[in-house]
Amino acid sequence: MANLKKLTLLHSNDLHGDFLAEEVNGKLMGGVSRLSGYVQKVRAEEENVLYAISGDMLQGSVIDSEYRGISTIEIMNMIGPDVATLGNHEVDYGLGHLLFIEKCARFPIVNANMYLVNNRKRLFNSHVILEIGGMKVMFIGILTEDVLAMTRQEKIVGTFVDVLEAAAEVGRICDSYQTEDIDFTVLLTHIGFEEDKALAAALDPRWGVDVIIGGHSHTLLEEPAVVNGIPIVQAACGTDQIGRFDFVVDTDRNAIESYEWRLVPIDSENCPRDEALERLVAKYKQATDEIYCRYVTRFERELTHPRRDRESELGRLFADVLRDSLRLDIMMVGSGSLRNTVMGPLVEYQDLVEMYPYNDEIYRVVVNGAMLKGMLERVFREESFEGEHTEMYQYSRGLEILCSAPERRMIEVSFEGEPIADDRLFRIGLQSYHFKNMEDSFGLTLEEAGSIEPPKVVVTSTIDVLDEHFSMQELVKCPADLRWRTIEG
């Protein structure tokens, strides 16, 4: 007779400092108080419960930014995840700070593919084996290529990112611990939903991977995707919901007998409050309110940024402000830099910081028309039309781009109504992240980018520029002209 045991596996990803409940359709949703309340409730109701986080706990709120993630780790310690893996935003405050934050965490943080270049020694434990209810459950962490953007400047750090390499590393880890009689194996990934499916397809069933819990692409699912017999899930982003697996595990075969999965809304109907955690968050909020709750300006109406892969009202506005303030011809703002979907009409400083949490430098790069067209062709390459996770941009006025979705390419580009001459020079503004990843983002090496004029940092604090501009405006109107259009049919 089979030895069957129940295992409840709760999971979150891309929390991004989403600490406070917000009103949605007249009902309060999310917040770490009720998230914690639900986790503790399930732990009290069920026999074997584990809670895992698939990366990006940090970045996205003024509380996180002000305390450089230390506040987030203190809050996470109170919720008490059993394990977490790294996301790309865990390195936003620098590698040294990340290693300090790991020491502050009272839960294991696993990652199998960040290492020291000189000896291939991992920076973190690749996995953790948790024992619960007589079962041994192994969690392995895998990260996305985006981490290279922050660690590339630290030449001693490397990572492998190719899906096949990641699959092979998973295989090595699983093979190494077969003697431990692992009952259940979970991959905690932060590589995006499509890459998760590719990773699952590359895994050898003999390695015994039972489930992939992912992050990074903020995918909202109605049911798991099953590839190569492996269920793959995400829980969108933030704290409005939590994923829940209820497994029956056959510990004789070290395999899933059956499972149910659902997304649970974090609201008053499902989740009690964690009042002790509320008091901690309130302490942080009171401190940050004194700094961030000041009036900046008013927009003519609420402005939006609903999708990263399309031009948006807020994207046009931010790009124009930076173009004019820094005396550029063209400003390219990474769509992923704008972290919220709406802003205004009343704008406080905290709204500005939460919308644009990356207070980075901006580089001025001088390119000619031929180089500019090549950069844009790289941005609007075929993968960007096929759901791949490629970086898209918001453009300042004057630049007009026309793309064809059926042809999967850019078909026309002009500047101020005129075709772009190959020899015309343009002063382009790029955020530090995108400048340092010039070749990946634009197909242009740093040497080529400096061939006409050395690149120059023209501002060290983007937030200061935005704050100064908006503070001088009584009423801010949304730019109406479109810069980037896509023909869908």
C-alpha positions in Angstrom: 0.0 0.0 0.0 1.3 3.4 -1.0 2.6 5.8 1.7 0.6 9.0 1.0 1.1 12.3 2.7 -0.4 15.7 2.3 1.7 18.8 1.6 0.4 22.3 1.3 2.7 24.6 -0.6 2.0 28.4 -0.6 3.9 30.7 -2.9 4.4 34.3 -3.8 6.6 36.1 -6.3 7.5 39.7 -7.2 6.1 41.2 -4.0 8.1 44.5 -4.7 7.5 46.1 -1.3 3.7 45.8 -1.7 3.1 46.2 2.1 -0.2 48.1 2.3 -3.8 47.1 1.4 -5.4 49.1 -1.4 -9.1 49.6 -2.3 -10.2 47.6 -5.4 -13.8 47.9 -6.4 -14.8 49.1 -3.0 -12.9 46.3 -1.2 -9.5 46.3 0.5 -7.1 43.9 -1.2 -3.6 42.8 -0.4 -1.1 44.0 2.1 1.3 42.0 4.2 -0.9 42.0 7.2 -3.6 39.8 5.6 -0.9 38.0 3.6 0.7 37.0 6.8 -2.7 36.3 8.4 -3.5 33.8 5.6 -0.1 32.0 5.9 -0.5 31.7 9.6 -4.2 30.5 9.2 -3.2 27.8 6.8 -0.3 26.7 9.0 -2.8 26.3 11.8 -5.4 24.4 9.7 -3.2 22.1 7.7 -0.6 19.5 8.8 2.3 20.1 6.5 2.6 23.6 5.2 5.6 25.4 3.4 5.6 28.9 2.1 8.1 29.9 -0.7 8.9 33.2 -2.4 10.2 33.2 -6.0 12.2 36.4 -6.0 11.8 40.2 -6.1 10.8 40.8 -2.5 12.6 44.2 -2.8 12.1 47.4 -4.7 8.8 49.2 -5.5 7.8 51.1 -2.4 9.2 54.1 -0.5 9.5 52.0 2.6 11.7 49.6 0.8 13.7 52.3 -0.9 14.2 54.4 2.2 15.6 51.5 4.2 17.4 49.8 1.2 15.5 46.5 1.7 16.3 46.1 5.4 12.7 47.0 6.2 11.5 44.4 3.7 13.6 41.7 5.3 12.3 42.5 8.8 8.7 42.3 7.5 9.4 39.1 5.7 11.0 37.7 8.8 7.7 38.3 10.7 5.7 36.5 7.9 8.2 33.7 8.1 8.7 32.1 4.6 10.3 28.7 4.7 12.5 29.5 1.7 13.0 32.2 -0.9 15.1 32.6 -4.1 16.7 35.7 -5.5 15.1 37.9 -8.1 16.8 40.5 -10.3 15.7 43.3 -8.1 17.4 41.8 -5.0 20.7 43.2 -6.4 19.4 46.7 -7.0 21.1 48.0 -3.9 24.4 46.4 -4.8 25.9 42.9 -4.4 27.6 43.8 -1.1 24.3 45.0 0.4 22.5 41.9 -0.9 25.0 39.7 1.0 24.3 41.8 4.1 20.5 41.4 3.6 20.9 37.7 3.4 22.5 37.7 6.8 19.5 39.6 8.2 17.0 37.0 6.8 15.9 34.3 9.2 14.9 32.1 6.3 17.1 30.4 3.7 17.7 32.2 0.4 18.8 29.8 -2.3 20.4 30.4 -5.7 22.3 27.9 -7.8 23.8 30.1 -10.5 25.6 33.2 -9.1 29.3 32.4 -8.6 32.8 33.9 -8.3 34.4 33.9 -11.7 37.9 32.9 -10.6 36.9 29.6 -8.9 33.2 29.1 -9.8 32.3 29.2 -6.1 28.6 29.9 -5.6 27.7 33.0 -3.6 24.6 31.4 -2.1 23.5 27.9 -1.2 22.1 26.3 -4.4 19.3 24.5 -2.5 17.9 23.7 0.8 16.3 20.4 2.0 13.4 21.0 4.4 12.0 18.1 6.5 8.3 18.2 7.3 5.8 15.5 8.2 8.4 12.8 7.6 9.1 14.1 4.1 12.3 15.7 2.7 11.4 18.6 0.3 14.3 20.1 -1.7 14.1 23.7 -3.1 16.5 24.9 -5.8 16.8 28.5 -6.9 17.4 29.7 -10.5 17.8 33.4 -11.5 17.3 35.4 -14.7 19.9 37.1 -16.9 18.8 40.5 -15.7 21.0 40.2 -12.7 24.0 40.7 -14.9 23.0 44.3 -15.4 24.0 45.0 -11.8 26.8 42.6 -11.3 28.6 43.1 -14.6 30.4 46.1 -13.1 31.7 43.7 -10.5 34.0 41.6 -12.7 34.5 38.9 -10.1 30.8 37.8 -10.3 29.2 35.7 -13.0 26.2 33.6 -13.7 24.9 31.2 -16.2 21.6 32.0 -17.7 21.0 29.7 -20.7 18.0 27.4 -20.1 19.9 24.3 -21.1 22.8 25.2 -18.8 20.2 25.8 -16.0 18.6 22.5 -16.7 22.0 20.7 -16.5 22.8 22.4 -13.2 19.5 21.3 -11.8 20.3 17.8 -12.9 23.7 17.9 -11.2 22.1 19.1 -7.9 19.4 16.5 -8.1 21.8 13.7 -8.9 24.1 14.7 -6.0 21.3 14.3 -3.4 19.6 11.1 -4.6 21.1 9.4 -1.6 19.1 11.8 0.7 15.9 10.1 -0.5 14.3 13.4 -1.5 10.5 13.0 -1.5 9.6 16.2 -3.4 11.7 18.7 -5.4 10.7 22.3 -6.2 12.4 24.7 -8.6 12.1 28.3 -7.4 12.8 30.3 -10.5 12.9 33.9 -11.5 13.3 33.6 -15.3 9.8 34.3 -16.6 6.9 32.1 -17.5 8.0 31.3 -21.1 11.5 30.4 -19.9 10.0 28.2 -17.2 8.2 26.2 -19.8 11.4 25.8 -21.8 13.3 24.8 -18.6 10.7 22.2 -17.8 10.9 20.7 -21.3 14.7 20.4 -20.9 14.6 18.5 -17.5 15.2 14.8 -17.4 12.2 13.1 -15.6 14.7 10.9 -13.7 15.9 14.0 -11.8 12.6 14.1 -10.0 11.6 17.7 -10.3 8.0 17.9 -9.2 6.9 21.5 -9.7 8.3 24.9 -10.9 7.2 28.0 -9.0 8.3 31.0 -11.0 8.4 34.8 -11.1 9.7 37.8 -13.0 7.0 37.9 -15.8 4.2 38.7 -13.3 2.0 36.1 -15.0 -1.6 35.7 -13.7 -2.8 32.2 -14.2 -6.1 30.4 -14.0 -4.5 27.0 -13.8 -0.9 25.6 -13.9 0.8 25.0 -17.2 2.0 21.4 -17.4 5.2 20.7 -19.4 7.1 17.4 -19.4 4.7 16.3 -16.6 5.8 19.3 -14.4 3.1 21.9 -13.1 4.4 25.5 -13.6 2.8 28.4 -11.7 3.2 32.0 -10.8 1.1 34.2 -8.5 1.1 37.4 -10.7 2.8 40.1 -8.5 2.3 42.0 -5.2 0.2 40.8 -2.3 -3.3 40.8 -3.8 -3.1 37.1 -4.1 -1.2 34.0 -3.0 -0.7 30.7 -4.8 -1.7 27.5 -3.1 -0.9 23.9 -4.0 -2.5 21.0 -2.0 -0.5 17.9 -2.9 -0.8 14.3 -2.0 2.7 12.9 -2.2 3.5 9.2 -2.6 6.7 9.0 -0.5 7.4 5.4 -1.7 7.7 6.6 -5.3 8.9 10.1 -4.4 6.2 11.4 -6.7 2.9 13.4 -6.8 -0.1 11.3 -6.4 -2.5 14.2 -7.0 -2.7 18.0 -6.5 -5.0 21.0 -6.6 -3.9 24.5 -7.2 -5.6 27.9 -6.9 -5.0 31.6 -6.5 -6.4 32.8 -3.2 -7.4 36.5 -3.0 -5.8 38.3 -0.1 -8.9 40.0 1.4 -11.0 40.1 4.5 -13.1 37.1 3.4 -10.1 34.8 3.3 -7.4 36.3 5.4 -7.3 37.5 9.1 -5.1 40.4 10.0 -1.7 40.1 11.6 -1.9 43.0 14.0 1.8 42.7 15.2 2.9 43.0 11.6 0.6 46.0 11.0 2.3 47.8 13.9 5.7 47.2 12.3 4.6 48.5 8.9 2.9 51.5 10.6 6.2 52.4 12.2 8.0 52.4 8.9 5.1 54.2 7.2 5.1 57.0 9.8 8.8 57.6 9.3 8.6 57.6 5.5 5.4 59.8 5.4 7.4 62.6 7.0 9.7 62.6 4.1 7.6 61.5 1.2 4.1 62.8 1.8 4.5 66.3 0.3 2.6 67.8 -2.5 4.4 68.0 -5.9 1.9 68.9 -8.6 -1.5 68.0 -10.1 -2.1 66.3 -13.4 -5.0 67.3 -15.5 -6.4 63.8 -14.9 -5.2 60.3 -13.9 -2.5 59.2 -16.3 -1.7 55.6 -17.1 1.0 53.1 -17.9 -0.9 49.9 -18.3 1.6 47.8 -20.3 5.3 47.7 -20.7 5.1 46.6 -24.3 3.1 49.6 -25.5 3.6 53.4 -25.4 1.8 55.0 -22.4 0.7 58.4 -21.3 3.1 58.4 -18.3 5.9 57.1 -20.6 5.5 60.0 -23.0 5.4 62.5 -20.1 8.5 61.3 -18.3 10.5 61.0 -21.5 9.6 64.6 -22.5 10.4 66.0 -19.1 13.9 64.4 -19.1 14.5 65.3 -22.8 13.7 69.0 -22.1 15.4 69.2 -18.7 18.7 67.6 -19.9 18.7 69.3 -23.4 18.6 66.1 -25.4 17.3 65.3 -28.8 15.8 62.0 -27.7 15.2 60.4 -24.3 14.6 56.7 -24.1 13.0 55.6 -20.8 12.9 51.9 -20.1 9.2 50.8 -19.9 10.0 48.6 -16.9 11.3 51.7 -15.0 7.7 52.8 -14.5 6.5 50.5 -11.8 2.8 51.4 -11.4 0.0 51.5 -13.8 -1.6 54.8 -12.8 -0.6 58.1 -11.3 -2.4 61.3 -10.4 -4.3 63.5 -10.6 -2.8 64.6 -7.2 0.9 63.8 -7.1 2.8 63.5 -3.9 6.6 62.8 -3.7 5.9 59.3 -2.7 3.8 58.7 -5.8 6.7 59.9 -7.9 9.2 57.6 -6.1 7.0 54.6 -6.2 6.3 55.2 -9.9 10.0 55.6 -10.7 12.0 53.9 -7.9 15.3 53.7 -9.8 17.1 57.0 -8.9 19.8 56.3 -11.4 22.2 58.3 -13.5 21.4 59.3 -17.1 24.1 59.2 -19.8 24.2 61.3 -22.9 25.3 59.3 -25.9 25.9 60.9 -29.3 25.1 58.7 -32.2 24.5 59.2 -35.9 21.3 58.4 -37.8 22.5 55.0 -39.0 23.4 54.0 -35.5 20.1 55.2 -34.1 18.1 53.2 -36.7 20.2 50.2 -35.9 19.4 50.6 -32.1 15.7 50.8 -32.8 15.8 47.8 -35.1 17.4 45.9 -32.2 14.6 47.0 -29.8 11.9 46.1 -32.3 13.3 42.7 -33.2 11.2 39.7 -33.9 11.3 38.4 -30.3 9.6 41.6 -29.0 6.5 40.8 -31.0 6.3 37.1 -29.8 5.8 37.5 -26.1 9.5 37.2 -25.3 10.8 39.2 -22.3 12.7 42.0 -24.2 13.2 45.5 -22.9 10.9 48.1 -24.5 11.1 51.9 -24.2 9.1 55.1 -23.9 10.3 57.8 -26.3 10.3 61.6 -26.1 8.5 63.8 -28.7 10.0 64.2 -32.2 10.7 60.5 -32.7 8.0 58.6 -34.7 8.2 54.8 -35.0 5.8 52.6 -37.0 5.9 48.8 -36.5 4.1 45.9 -38.1 3.0 43.1 -35.8 2.4 40.7 -38.7 5.9 41.4 -40.1 7.4 41.5 -36.6 9.6 44.4 -37.3 9.9 48.2 -37.4 8.9 49.4 -40.8 9.3 53.2 -40.6 11.1 55.7 -38.4 11.4 59.5 -38.6 12.4 62.5 -36.5 10.4 65.7 -36.4 8.5 64.6 -39.5 11.6 63.9 -41.6 13.4 60.7 -42.6 16.5 60.1 -40.5 19.7 60.8 -42.4 22.5 58.4 -41.7 25.0 61.2 -40.9 22.7 63.3 -38.7 23.9 63.4 -35.1 21.6 62.9 -32.1 22.1 63.4 -28.4 20.3 60.5 -26.8 19.6 60.1 -23.0 19.9 56.6 -21.5 19.4 55.4 -18.0 22.5 53.9 -16.4 21.0 50.4 -16.5 20.4 50.6 -20.3 23.7 52.4 -21.0 25.7 49.6 -19.2 23.8 47.0 -21.2 24.1 48.8 -24.5 25.0 45.8 -26.5 22.2 43.6 -25.2 19.6 46.4 -25.4 20.6 48.1 -28.6 23.1 45.9 -30.4 25.7 48.7 -30.0 29.0 48.2 -28.1 30.1 50.8 -25.6 33.1 51.5 -27.8 30.8 52.2 -30.8 28.6 54.4 -28.6 31.7 56.5 -27.7 33.1 56.7 -31.2 31.7 60.1 -32.0 31.8 61.7 -28.6 32.6 60.2 -25.2 29.4 59.3 -23.3 28.8 61.7 -20.4 26.7 61.5 -17.2 24.4 64.5 -17.4 22.5 63.9 -14.2 23.2 61.7 -11.1 19.6 61.7 -9.7 16.7 61.2 -12.1 14.2 61.7 -9.4 15.6 65.1 -8.5 15.1 66.2 -12.2 11.5 64.9 -12.3 10.7 66.4 -8.9 12.1 69.8 -9.8 10.2 69.9 -13.1 6.9 68.9 -11.7 7.2 71.1 -8.7 7.4 74.1 -11.0 4.1 73.2 -12.8 0.7 74.1 -11.6 -1.2 71.7 -13.8 0.6 69.0 -15.9 -1.0 68.0 -19.2 -0.4 64.7 -20.9 1.5 64.9 -24.3 -1.1 63.9 -26.9 1.2 63.0 -29.8 2.0 59.3 -30.4 5.7 58.3 -30.9 5.4 54.5 -31.2 2.6 52.8 -33.1 2.1 49.2 -34.1 -0.1 48.0 -36.9 -1.7 44.9 -35.5 -3.5 43.5 -38.6 
